[in-house]
Amino acid sequence: MINEVIIPILLLLADIVSTAVLVQVVLGLLISFNVVNLHNPLVSGIWQALNAILEPMLRPIRRLMPHTGFIDLSPMALLVLIRIVIILLVYIGNHYG
C-alpha cells in the first residue's frame, strides 16, 4: 500500500514544492529588476501566497546558513533537500514497498 498510494502522493508534493521554489526565485528576480511591480494585485497575490507557503520551510535553512550578503542561497538548499527526500522515497518504494 505504501508503494502504491503514499509514496506517489509525497513525490507529487515534493515536485509541487520544487516548482513553487523556482517560481518564487524567478518572481523575486523580476521584482528586483523592476520587470514586474508588487503594486499589481495579481503579482502581489502570487508573491504573498508563495511566501506564506515557502517561508516556514526557508526560515530554518536561513538560520543555519551563513549570511552571504545580497544572495539568498536558502532556496537552492531547499531544492537540494527536496531532491534528497525524493531519492529516499524512491529507494523506500523500491525496496520496502
C-alpha positions in Angstrom: 0.0 0.0 0.0 2.8 2.4 0.9 4.3 2.0 -2.5 1.1 2.4 -4.4 -0.6 5.3 -2.6 1.6 7.3 -0.1 4.9 7.5 -1.9 3.4 8.8 -5.2 1.5 11.5 -3.2 4.7 12.5 -1.4 6.6 12.6 -4.7 3.9 14.8 -6.2 4.0 17.2 -3.2 7.8 17.4 -3.5 7.5 18.3 -7.2 4.9 21.0 -6.3 7.1 22.5 -3.6 10.1 22.4 -6.0 8.1 24.2 -8.7 6.9 26.8 -6.1 10.5 27.5 -5.1 11.6 28.0 -8.7 8.6 30.3 -9.3 9.4 32.3 -6.2 13.1 32.7 -7.2 12.1 33.9 -10.7 9.4 36.2 -9.4 11.8 37.6 -6.9 14.3 38.4 -9.6 11.7 40.0 -11.8 10.6 42.2 -8.8 14.2 43.1 -8.0 14.9 44.2 -11.6 11.5 46.1 -11.8 10.2 44.0 -14.6 7.0 43.3 -12.5 5.7 45.5 -9.8 4.2 44.5 -6.4 1.6 47.2 -6.8 -0.1 44.9 -9.4 -2.7 42.9 -7.4 -2.0 39.6 -9.3 1.8 39.8 -8.7 1.3 40.8 -5.1 -1.2 37.9 -4.5 1.1 35.4 -6.1 4.1 36.7 -4.1 2.3 36.7 -0.8 0.9 33.2 -1.4 4.4 31.8 -2.3 5.9 33.5 0.8 3.2 32.1 3.0 3.8 28.6 1.7 7.6 28.6 1.5 8.7 30.8 4.3 8.2 28.2 7.0 10.5 25.9 5.1 13.1 28.5 4.2 13.4 30.2 7.6 15.2 27.3 9.4 17.6 27.0 6.5 18.3 30.7 6.6 19.1 30.5 10.3 21.6 27.7 9.6 23.3 29.1 6.6 26.0 31.9 6.8 25.0 35.4 5.7 26.1 35.9 2.1 25.0 39.5 1.5 22.6 40.1 -1.3 22.4 36.5 -2.4 19.9 34.2 -0.7 21.0 30.6 -1.1 18.3 29.1 1.0 16.0 28.2 -2.0 18.9 26.3 -3.5 19.5 24.4 -0.2 15.7 23.7 0.0 15.8 22.3 -3.6 18.7 20.0 -2.7 16.9 18.8 0.4 13.8 18.1 -1.6 15.8 16.1 -4.1 17.4 14.1 -1.3 13.9 13.3 0.1 12.7 12.3 -3.4 15.7 9.9 -3.7 14.9 8.4 -0.3 11.3 8.0 -1.1 12.1 6.2 -4.4 14.5 4.0 -2.6 12.0 3.1 0.1 9.3 2.5 -2.5 11.6 0.2 -4.5 13.0 -1.8 -1.6 10.3 -1.9 1.1 7.1 -1.3 -0.8 
